[in-house]
Amino acid sequence: MNQSAAPGRFGQKAPVVVDRREQRKRDQALGLIPFAVKLNSELVAHLHVLAKERGTGLNELTAELLHKGMKAK
């Protein structure tokens, strides 16, 4: 009885969820394609930290780092 109400209860302030089909359409419109790779868990953790520090998404960070790496070669 002493518990507070759950935030976003009954659909209030619920995040907008885009279904997978709609997300694929959005990605295709941007010219994006899925590209799965297997990476060391420590590297992935470092990427997550770096993305959070920069305030960007993991996809954007990975693309940026790949571009820089390819230019350096």
N, C-alpha and C positions, 0 to 999 in steps of 0.2 A: 504494500500500500504506500510505502514511502518512496517508491521508484518514480522517476519522472517519465513523462510520455516519450515514446520513441520519436526521434526526429524524422520528418518526412513521412509521417504516418498516413496511411490511406491515400497514397499518391500525392500528397502535398510535398512540394519541393523534390519530387522524384527526378532523378537524372533522365534525360532523353536518351533512349537506347535506339540505335539505328540497327535494323536487321542486317544480316550478312549480305543479302542480295543488294540492298541499297548501298552498303559500304563498298562492295565490289564495283558498282556503277560509278560511285564517286572516285574511287581509285583509278579506274580506267579512264575517266574523263581527265584526270591529272597525268595520265601516261604512266601510272605506277603498276608494277607487276609484283606478285609475291616472289620472294627469293629466300629460301630457307637454307641456313647454314648451321653447322654444329661447331660451337665454340667452347673453350675452356670456361668453367663456371666462374673462375676468378676474373677472367677478362670480361665476361658479361656483367659481373657485379661492378667492375670498374666503369664500364660503359654506362650503367644505370646511374652511378654516382655523378659521372661527368655530365650526363644529360640533365640531371636534376640541378646541378650547379649552374649550368648554362640556361636553364629554364626552357629547354627544348625537348622534343620527343626523341625516342630512341631511333626511330627511322631516319629522322633528319640528321642526327648526330652521326649515325653509321654512314649515311650517304656522303656527308661532309668529309669524314675521315678517309673513306675510300677514294674520293676525288683528290684529296691532298696526297695520299699515298701513291696514286697513279701518276700525278704530276711530278712527284719527286723522282720517279724512276726515269 
